[in-house]
Amino acid sequence: MTDTQHRRPSAHPEALPPEAGALMFGRYAFPPNDLGYCGPDRADELLERVDARDSGPELEEVARAFEGAWPYLELIGECLGRAPLDPVVVEAYWLGGPVLDHCGGAPFARSLEERFRPRLTRLEFERLVAGVAAGGTPHHNFHVFAVYPWVGLLRHGHVEGPLTVLDRCRIRGGEVLAIDGDIAIVESRHLAWDGRQLTLAPPTADPVRIRRDGRALAPAVRPGDHVAMHWDWICDWIGSTRLARLRQATAQQLETVNRLAFSGPAAVLS
């Protein structure tokens, strides 16, 4: 593989063909879907299509069945005047970036009201949308930190399990240090809990999956690459610019949730 071919995945989403958005969504959506946490029961198909770069209508059909993520893609797409699976939209949802500044505030609050108001009490809903007023944007990590109830469990003294879920469920970035077969050793910063706030711990190195049964989510990676991870998979090669955007988005969402007096309501999950 030439250096140009290796670097191609870092292309700005504006330069990517429309079908690349569905593939990008599938890369990040597969890990929790494989664990049975979200989306349709089509994980094997999803991995096969992403590995084969098969971005036909069937992959869009799978993406639409992710009831947690799809409304965020619709909201971002509406704000930007783009389709939900446009590469710009999909990248903003998973990795962040300045385009999300156009999608917070009132449009985001209205979207949350349409999705969650019927399932929540007035007080629960007010606590949910408080995250928007505190600076939340329709980024995946906002959903993990401020909508799910895990931070509330931390605040009630249940640390180990909820902290692991928060850390694995968010999109996190890191640097590949070494590769051993289907496993990469990646240096990244995990979440930490000091009894009051979520922060980022100093960098550590951990094994992360590249392939399973010969199939991969990300294009080929090598030591020194910056990558994005979801649960225990490398999802994509992201380069230094997109890594910086992800770090900034993560910092913003952590700052948001740390400001909140209340955590996301558990009823959202039912």
Residue pairs with C-beta under 8 A, 6 or more apart in sequence:
1 220
6 219
6 220
6 222
6 237
7 239
8 219
9 218
9 219
9 236
9 237
9 238
9 239
10 237
10 238
10 239
10 241
10 242
13 20
13 21
13 24
13 86
13 87
13 88
13 90
13 91
14 87
14 88
16 87
17 87
18 83
18 85
18 86
18 87
19 55
20 55
20 87
21 83
21 85
21 86
21 87
21 88
21 89
21 90
22 55
22 59
22 60
22 63
22 85
22 90
23 50
23 53
23 55
23 59
24 87
24 90
24 91
24 94
24 236
25 63
25 69
25 73
25 85
25 90
25 94
26 46
26 49
26 50
26 59
26 62
26 63
26 217
27 50
27 217
27 218
27 235
27 236
28 94
28 140
28 171
28 228
28 230
28 235
28 236
29 38
29 39
29 46
29 63
29 66
29 69
30 43
30 46
30 47
30 50
30 217
30 230
30 233
30 235
31 217
31 230
31 231
31 232
31 233
31 235
32 38
32 39
32 169
32 230
32 231
33 39
33 40
33 42
33 43
33 46
33 66
34 43
34 46
34 47
35 231
37 169
38 66
38 67
38 68
38 69
39 46
39 62
39 65
39 66
39 67
39 69
40 62
40 65
40 66
42 62
42 65
45 58
45 62
46 59
46 62
47 212
47 215
47 217
48 54
48 215
49 55
49 56
49 58
49 59
49 62
50 59
50 217
51 215
51 216
51 217
60 85
63 69
63 70
63 73
63 85
64 70
68 143
69 93
69 140
70 84
71 111
71 114
71 115
72 93
72 111
72 138
72 140
72 143
73 84
73 85
73 89
73 90
73 93
74 84
74 111
75 103
75 107
75 108
75 111
75 138
76 82
76 84
76 89
76 92
76 93
76 99
76 100
76 103
76 138
77 83
77 84
77 86
77 89
78 107
79 102
79 103
79 107
80 86
80 88
80 89
80 92
80 99
80 102
80 103
82 88
82 89
83 89
88 99
91 97
91 242
92 99
92 100
92 103
92 139
93 138
93 139
93 140
94 140
94 171
94 228
94 235
95 171
95 228
95 238
95 242
95 245
95 246
95 249
96 137
96 139
96 141
96 245
96 246
96 248
96 249
96 250
96 252
97 245
97 249
100 137
100 138
100 139
100 249
101 137
103 137
103 138
104 132
104 135
104 136
104 137
104 138
105 132
108 132
108 136
108 137
108 138
109 129
109 132
111 138
112 128
112 129
112 132
113 125
113 129
116 125
116 128
116 268
117 125
119 267
119 268
119 270
120 128
120 265
120 267
120 268
121 267
124 265
124 267
127 260
127 262
127 263
127 264
127 265
128 146
128 147
128 264
128 265
128 268
130 260
130 261
130 262
131 142
131 146
131 147
131 256
131 257
131 260
131 264
134 256
134 257
134 259
134 260
135 252
135 255
135 256
135 259
136 142
136 146
136 253
136 256
137 249
137 252
137 253
139 249
139 252
139 253
140 170
140 171
141 170
141 171
141 249
141 250
141 253
142 253
142 256
144 150
144 166
144 169
144 170
145 151
145 166
145 170
145 198
145 253
145 254
145 256
145 257
145 264
146 253
146 256
146 257
146 260
146 263
146 264
147 264
147 268
148 166
148 169
148 264
148 268
148 269
149 263
149 264
149 265
149 266
149 268
149 269
150 162
150 163
150 165
150 166
150 263
150 264
151 162
151 166
151 198
151 257
151 263
151 264
152 262
152 263
152 264
152 266
153 161
153 162
153 263
154 162
154 163
154 166
154 193
154 198
155 263
159 193
163 191
163 192
163 193
166 191
166 198
167 190
167 191
168 230
168 231
168 232
169 230
169 231
170 191
170 250
171 228
171 229
171 230
171 235
171 246
171 250
172 188
172 189
172 190
172 228
172 229
172 230
172 246
172 250
173 188
173 226
173 227
173 228
173 229
173 238
173 243
173 246
173 247
174 186
174 187
174 188
174 189
174 203
174 208
174 226
174 227
174 229
175 186
175 187
175 188
175 224
175 225
175 226
175 227
176 184
176 185
176 186
176 221
176 222
176 223
176 224
176 225
176 226
176 227
176 234
177 184
177 185
177 186
177 187
177 205
177 223
178 184
178 185
178 223
179 185
179 210
179 221
179 222
179 223
182 209
182 210
182 211
182 212
183 207
183 208
183 209
183 210
184 207
184 208
184 209
184 210
184 221
184 227
184 234
185 205
185 206
185 207
185 208
186 205
186 206
186 207
186 208
186 227
186 229
186 234
187 203
187 204
187 205
188 203
188 204
188 206
188 229
189 200
189 201
189 202
189 203
189 204
190 200
190 201
190 204
191 198
191 199
191 200
191 201
192 198
192 199
192 200
192 201
193 199
197 258
198 254
198 257
198 258
199 254
200 250
200 254
208 227
208 229
208 232
208 233
208 234
209 232
209 233
209 234
210 216
210 218
210 221
210 234
216 234
217 233
217 234
217 235
217 236
218 227
218 234
218 235
218 236
218 237
219 236
219 237
221 227
221 234
221 237
225 237
226 237
226 238
226 239
226 240
226 242
226 243
227 234
227 235
227 236
227 237
227 238
228 234
228 235
228 236
228 238
228 242
228 243
228 246
229 235
238 246
257 263
